[in-house]
Amino acid sequence: MVQLEILSGKTAGSVRSARRFPFTIGRGSKCHLQLEEDGVWDKHATLKLRRGEGFIIEAEQNALLSVNNEPATKTLLRNGDLLVMGSVSARFWLAPPRQRGLSTRELFVWALVILITAAQLAVIYYIR
């Protein structure tokens, strides 16, 4: 659904996907995204999905968070926003959609084409 691309720190270059919300970010072992960097708290921020609004990031009380170099406590995120939590910076992206396999539908359509062709041949044979 969404991706956080880590831009700085020990895990720079890695990408973490968030599919279930709320999605927690911090040092703690129960956080979905664990960041072992300076300035990151045990539970630093929470990423939430609000239907009709979008994705919201909310910092824990007294935790430092900036979105696009602006201090924030609770902010609506847009695709490409830069998040800074402690000494870690990350980019917020919407994940590319996964395409479902179409083999079952394709098999059904071919079976239907074969069935219709066989029915037409049967009608032609019967009329002769």
VOLUM-979010 format. One record per residue: residue in one letter; residue number from 1; x, y, z of N, C-alpha, C in turn. Coordinates in steps of 0.2 Angstrom, whole numbers. Atoms other than C-alpha are relative to their C-alpha. Layout:
REM VOLUM-979010
+------+------+-------+-------+-------+-------+-------+-------+-------+-------+-------+
: resn : resi :    nX :    nY :    nZ :   caX :   caY :   caZ :    cX :    cY :    cZ :
+------+------+-------+-------+-------+-------+-------+-------+-------+-------+-------+
:    a :  NUM :     X :     Y :     Z :     X :     Y :     Z :     X :     Y :     Z :
...
+------+------+-------+-------+-------+-------+-------+-------+-------+-------+-------+
END
This chain:
REM VOLUM-979010
+------+------+-------+-------+-------+-------+-------+-------+-------+-------+-------+
: resn : resi :    nX :    nY :    nZ :   caX :   caY :   caZ :    cX :    cY :    cZ :
+------+------+-------+-------+-------+-------+-------+-------+-------+-------+-------+
:    m :    1 :     4 :    -6 :     0 :     0 :     0 :     0 :     4 :     6 :     0 :
:    v :    2 :    -4 :    -6 :     0 :    13 :    13 :     5 :     7 :    -3 :     1 :
:    q :    3 :    -7 :     2 :    -1 :    32 :    12 :     6 :     4 :     6 :     3 :
:    l :    4 :    -4 :    -5 :    -3 :    45 :    21 :    16 :     7 :    -2 :    -2 :
:    e :    5 :    -7 :     1 :     2 :    62 :    22 :     8 :     5 :     4 :     5 :
:    i :    6 :    -4 :    -3 :    -5 :    75 :    25 :    21 :     6 :     3 :    -4 :
:    l :    7 :    -5 :    -3 :     3 :    87 :    38 :    15 :     7 :     1 :     4 :
:    s :    8 :    -6 :    -1 :    -4 :   100 :    40 :    29 :     0 :    -5 :     6 :
:    g :    9 :    -1 :     4 :    -5 :   107 :    30 :    43 :     2 :    -7 :    -2 :
:    k :   10 :    -3 :     7 :     1 :   112 :    11 :    45 :    -4 :    -4 :    -5 :
:    t :   11 :     4 :     4 :     5 :    98 :     5 :    34 :    -2 :     4 :    -6 :
:    a :   12 :     1 :    -4 :     6 :   100 :    18 :    20 :    -1 :    -4 :    -6 :
:    g :   13 :     1 :     4 :     6 :    93 :    12 :     4 :    -5 :    -5 :     0 :
:    s :   14 :     5 :     5 :    -1 :    81 :     0 :    11 :    -7 :     3 :    -1 :
:    v :   15 :     7 :    -3 :     1 :    62 :     1 :     7 :    -4 :    -5 :     5 :
:    r :   16 :     5 :     4 :    -5 :    49 :    -5 :    20 :    -7 :     2 :    -2 :
:    s :   17 :     7 :    -1 :     2 :    31 :    -8 :    15 :    -4 :     0 :     6 :
:    a :   18 :     5 :     0 :    -5 :    16 :    -4 :    26 :    -6 :    -2 :    -3 :
:    r :   19 :     6 :     2 :     3 :     1 :   -14 :    22 :    -6 :     0 :     5 :
:    r :   20 :     5 :     0 :    -5 :    -8 :   -14 :    39 :     1 :     6 :     4 :
:    f :   21 :    -1 :    -6 :    -4 :   -12 :     1 :    49 :    -4 :     0 :     6 :
:    p :   22 :    -6 :    -5 :     0 :    -8 :     9 :    61 :     6 :    -4 :     0 :
:    f :   23 :    -7 :     3 :     1 :    10 :     6 :    57 :     5 :     5 :     4 :
:    t :   24 :    -4 :    -4 :    -5 :    22 :    11 :    71 :     7 :     0 :    -3 :
:    i :   25 :    -7 :    -1 :     2 :    40 :    18 :    68 :     3 :     1 :     7 :
:    g :   26 :    -4 :    -2 :    -6 :    53 :    18 :    82 :     5 :    -6 :     1 :
:    r :   27 :    -6 :     5 :    -2 :    67 :     8 :    91 :    -3 :    -6 :     3 :
:    g :   28 :     3 :     5 :    -4 :    55 :    -3 :   101 :    -1 :    -7 :    -4 :
:    s :   29 :     0 :     6 :     3 :    54 :   -22 :    97 :    -7 :    -1 :    -3 :
:    k :   30 :     7 :     0 :     2 :    35 :   -20 :    94 :    -2 :     4 :    -6 :
:    c :   31 :     1 :    -5 :     5 :    37 :    -7 :    81 :     0 :    -4 :    -7 :
:    h :   32 :     0 :     3 :     6 :    33 :   -12 :    63 :     7 :     2 :    -4 :
:    l :   33 :    -6 :    -2 :     3 :    48 :    -2 :    57 :     5 :     2 :     5 :
:    q :   34 :    -5 :    -2 :    -6 :    63 :    -2 :    69 :     6 :     3 :    -3 :
:    l :   35 :    -6 :    -4 :     2 :    76 :    11 :    67 :     4 :     1 :     6 :
:    e :   36 :    -4 :     0 :    -5 :    91 :    10 :    78 :     5 :     6 :    -1 :
:    e :   37 :    -4 :    -6 :     2 :    97 :    28 :    75 :     0 :     5 :     6 :
:    d :   38 :     1 :    -6 :    -5 :   101 :    43 :    86 :    -6 :     4 :     0 :
:    g :   39 :     6 :    -4 :     0 :    86 :    53 :    91 :    -6 :    -3 :    -1 :
:    v :   40 :     7 :     4 :     2 :    73 :    39 :    87 :    -2 :    -3 :     7 :
:    w :   41 :     3 :     2 :    -6 :    62 :    35 :   102 :    -2 :    -7 :    -1 :
:    d :   42 :     3 :     6 :     0 :    55 :    18 :   107 :    -6 :    -1 :    -5 :
:    k :   43 :     6 :    -1 :     5 :    39 :    23 :    98 :     0 :     7 :    -2 :
:    h :   44 :    -2 :    -7 :     2 :    43 :    38 :    88 :    -6 :     3 :    -3 :
:    a :   45 :     6 :    -3 :     4 :    28 :    40 :    76 :    -4 :    -6 :    -2 :
:    t :   46 :     4 :     5 :     2 :    13 :    31 :    70 :    -3 :     2 :    -7 :
:    l :   47 :     3 :    -1 :     6 :     7 :    30 :    52 :    -7 :    -3 :     0 :
:    k :   48 :     7 :     3 :    -1 :   -12 :    29 :    51 :    -4 :     2 :    -7 :
:    l :   49 :     4 :    -1 :     6 :   -25 :    27 :    36 :    -7 :     3 :     3 :
:    r :   50 :     6 :    -3 :    -2 :   -40 :    38 :    38 :    -4 :     0 :    -7 :
:    r :   51 :     5 :     0 :     6 :   -54 :    34 :    25 :    -2 :     7 :    -2 :
:    g :   52 :     2 :    -7 :     2 :   -58 :    49 :    15 :     5 :     6 :     1 :
:    e :   53 :    -5 :    -5 :    -1 :   -43 :    59 :    21 :     6 :    -2 :    -3 :
:    g :   54 :    -6 :     2 :     2 :   -28 :    49 :    17 :     5 :    -3 :     5 :
:    f :   55 :    -5 :     2 :    -5 :   -12 :    44 :    26 :     2 :     6 :     5 :
:    i :   56 :    -2 :    -5 :    -5 :    -8 :    53 :    42 :     6 :    -3 :     4 :
:    i :   57 :    -5 :     2 :    -5 :     8 :    53 :    52 :    -1 :     4 :     6 :
:    e :   58 :     1 :    -4 :    -6 :     7 :    57 :    70 :     6 :    -2 :     5 :
:    a :   59 :    -5 :     1 :    -5 :    22 :    59 :    82 :    -2 :    -1 :     7 :
:    e :   60 :     2 :     1 :    -8 :    22 :    53 :   100 :     2 :     7 :     3 :
:    q :   61 :    -1 :    -6 :    -4 :    22 :    67 :   113 :     8 :     1 :     1 :
:    n :   62 :    -7 :    -2 :    -1 :    39 :    76 :   113 :     5 :    -3 :    -5 :
:    a :   63 :    -4 :     3 :     5 :    46 :    66 :    99 :     1 :     5 :    -6 :
:    l :   64 :    -1 :    -4 :     5 :    54 :    76 :    85 :    -2 :    -3 :    -7 :
:    l :   65 :     2 :     2 :     6 :    46 :    74 :    68 :     0 :     6 :    -5 :
:    s :   66 :     2 :    -5 :     5 :    47 :    85 :    52 :    -2 :    -3 :    -6 :
:    v :   67 :     3 :     2 :     6 :    38 :    83 :    36 :     2 :     5 :    -5 :
:    n :   68 :    -3 :    -5 :     5 :    47 :    92 :    21 :     3 :     6 :     3 :
:    n :   69 :    -4 :    -5 :    -4 :    58 :   101 :    33 :    -4 :     5 :     4 :
:    e :   70 :     5 :    -4 :    -4 :    43 :   108 :    43 :    -1 :    -4 :     6 :
:    p :   71 :     1 :     4 :    -6 :    41 :   103 :    61 :    -8 :    -2 :     0 :
:    a :   72 :     7 :     3 :     0 :    25 :    92 :    63 :    -1 :    -4 :     6 :
:    t :   73 :     3 :     5 :    -5 :    15 :    83 :    76 :    -5 :    -5 :    -3 :
:    k :   74 :     5 :     4 :     4 :     1 :    77 :    65 :    -1 :     3 :    -7 :
:    t :   75 :     0 :    -3 :     7 :     1 :    79 :    46 :    -3 :    -5 :    -5 :
:    l :   76 :     3 :     3 :     6 :    -8 :    73 :    31 :     6 :    -1 :    -5 :
:    l :   77 :    -5 :     2 :     4 :     5 :    64 :    20 :    -2 :     0 :    -8 :
:    r :   78 :     1 :     0 :     7 :     7 :    66 :     1 :     6 :    -4 :    -3 :
:    n :   79 :    -5 :     4 :     3 :    16 :    55 :   -11 :     7 :     4 :    -1 :
:    g :   80 :    -6 :    -3 :     1 :    35 :    59 :   -11 :     2 :     5 :     6 :
:    d :   81 :    -2 :    -4 :    -5 :    35 :    68 :     6 :     6 :    -2 :     4 :
:    l :   82 :    -6 :     2 :    -4 :    51 :    68 :    16 :    -1 :     1 :     7 :
:    l :   83 :     1 :     1 :    -7 :    50 :    62 :    34 :     7 :     0 :     3 :
:    v :   84 :    -6 :     0 :    -4 :    64 :    66 :    47 :    -2 :    -2 :     7 :
:    m :   85 :     2 :     2 :    -6 :    63 :    57 :    63 :     7 :    -1 :     4 :
:    g :   86 :    -7 :     0 :    -3 :    79 :    60 :    74 :     5 :     1 :    -5 :
:    s :   87 :    -6 :    -1 :     5 :    94 :    57 :    63 :    -2 :    -4 :    -6 :
:    v :   88 :     2 :     4 :     6 :    84 :    46 :    50 :    -4 :     4 :    -4 :
:    s :   89 :     5 :    -3 :     4 :    76 :    53 :    35 :    -2 :    -6 :    -5 :
:    a :   90 :     3 :     5 :     4 :    64 :    43 :    24 :    -5 :     4 :    -4 :
:    r :   91 :     5 :    -3 :     5 :    53 :    46 :     9 :    -6 :    -4 :     0 :
:    f :   92 :     6 :     3 :     0 :    35 :    42 :     9 :    -3 :    -1 :    -7 :
:    w :   93 :     2 :     2 :     7 :    29 :    33 :    -7 :    -6 :    -4 :     0 :
:    l :   94 :     5 :     5 :     1 :    13 :    25 :   -13 :     3 :    -6 :    -4 :
:    a :   95 :    -2 :     6 :     3 :    17 :     7 :   -17 :    -3 :    -1 :    -7 :
:    p :   96 :     3 :     1 :     6 :    15 :     2 :   -35 :    -6 :    -6 :     1 :
:    p :   97 :     5 :     5 :    -1 :    -1 :    -9 :   -37 :     2 :    -7 :    -2 :
:    r :   98 :    -1 :     6 :     2 :     0 :   -27 :   -38 :    -5 :    -3 :    -5 :
:    q :   99 :     5 :     3 :     5 :    -8 :   -35 :   -54 :    -2 :    -7 :     2 :
:    r :  100 :     2 :     7 :    -1 :   -18 :   -50 :   -51 :     1 :    -4 :    -6 :
:    g :  101 :    -1 :     4 :     5 :   -15 :   -65 :   -62 :    -7 :    -1 :    -4 :
:    l :  102 :     6 :     0 :     4 :   -27 :   -66 :   -77 :    -1 :    -7 :    -3 :
:    s :  103 :     0 :     6 :     4 :   -24 :   -84 :   -82 :    -7 :    -4 :     1 :
:    t :  104 :     7 :     3 :    -1 :   -41 :   -90 :   -74 :    -5 :     3 :    -5 :
:    r :  105 :     5 :    -4 :     5 :   -51 :   -77 :   -84 :     2 :    -2 :    -7 :
:    e :  106 :    -2 :     2 :     7 :   -41 :   -81 :  -100 :    -2 :    -7 :    -2 :
:    l :  107 :     2 :     6 :     1 :   -44 :   -99 :   -98 :    -8 :    -1 :    -1 :
:    f :  108 :     8 :     0 :     1 :   -63 :   -96 :   -96 :    -2 :     3 :    -7 :
:    v :  109 :     2 :    -3 :     6 :   -64 :   -85 :  -111 :     2 :    -5 :    -6 :
:    w :  110 :    -1 :     5 :     5 :   -55 :   -98 :  -122 :    -4 :    -6 :     0 :
:    a :  111 :     5 :     6 :     0 :   -66 :  -112 :  -116 :    -7 :     3 :    -3 :
:    l :  112 :     6 :    -2 :     3 :   -81 :  -101 :  -120 :     0 :     1 :    -8 :
:    v :  113 :    -1 :    -1 :     8 :   -74 :   -97 :  -138 :    -1 :    -7 :    -3 :
:    i :  114 :     0 :     7 :     2 :   -72 :  -116 :  -140 :    -7 :    -3 :     0 :
:    l :  115 :     7 :     3 :    -1 :   -89 :  -120 :  -134 :    -5 :     3 :    -5 :
:    i :  116 :     4 :    -3 :     5 :   -97 :  -107 :  -145 :     1 :    -2 :    -7 :
:    t :  117 :    -2 :     3 :     6 :   -87 :  -113 :  -160 :    -3 :    -7 :    -1 :
:    a :  118 :     3 :     7 :     1 :   -93 :  -131 :  -157 :    -7 :     0 :    -1 :
:    a :  119 :     7 :    -1 :     1 :  -111 :  -125 :  -155 :    -2 :     2 :    -7 :
:    q :  120 :     1 :    -3 :     7 :  -110 :  -116 :  -172 :     1 :    -6 :    -5 :
:    l :  121 :    -2 :     6 :     4 :  -102 :  -132 :  -180 :    -6 :    -5 :     0 :
:    a :  122 :     5 :     5 :    -1 :  -116 :  -143 :  -173 :    -6 :     3 :    -3 :
:    v :  123 :     6 :    -3 :     3 :  -130 :  -131 :  -179 :     1 :     0 :    -8 :
:    i :  124 :    -1 :     1 :     7 :  -122 :  -131 :  -197 :     0 :    -7 :    -2 :
:    y :  125 :     0 :     7 :     2 :  -120 :  -150 :  -197 :    -8 :    -2 :     0 :
:    y :  126 :     7 :     2 :    -1 :  -139 :  -151 :  -191 :    -4 :     2 :    -6 :
:    i :  127 :     4 :    -4 :     6 :  -145 :  -139 :  -205 :     1 :    -4 :    -6 :
:    r :  128 :    -2 :     4 :     7 :  -136 :  -149 :  -219 :    -4 :    -6 :     0 :
+------+------+-------+-------+-------+-------+-------+-------+-------+-------+-------+
END
